[in-house]
Amino acid sequence: MTQELANIRWRVQTELPRGQPRVALGPLCQPEDPVAYTDTATAFGISLGTVHTHMRRIFQGRPDLYGEMVAERRHQLFAHTN
């Protein structure tokens, strides 16, 4: 795990309200094998719409953190496809 990912995980766990951290970390949990939003929903027994709602709320409430999460996810997906 990179230091950037460790920092993002810490921020997600300490800065987001209850319920959002598990959904936010789902797609980032396996850097070497990125997880889709549908997999996150299935793993937590929630709908895909709920995952999207949590992500939208993070985007609206913490755009800085959301940007870091998206950048890390993009990095993971790029590394996985190459």
Secondary structure, DSSP 8 states (H G I E B T S, - for coil): --HHHHHHHHHHHHHS-TTHHHHHHGGGS-TTS---HHHHHHHHT--HHHHHHHHHHHHHH-HHHHHHHHHHHHHHHHHHH-
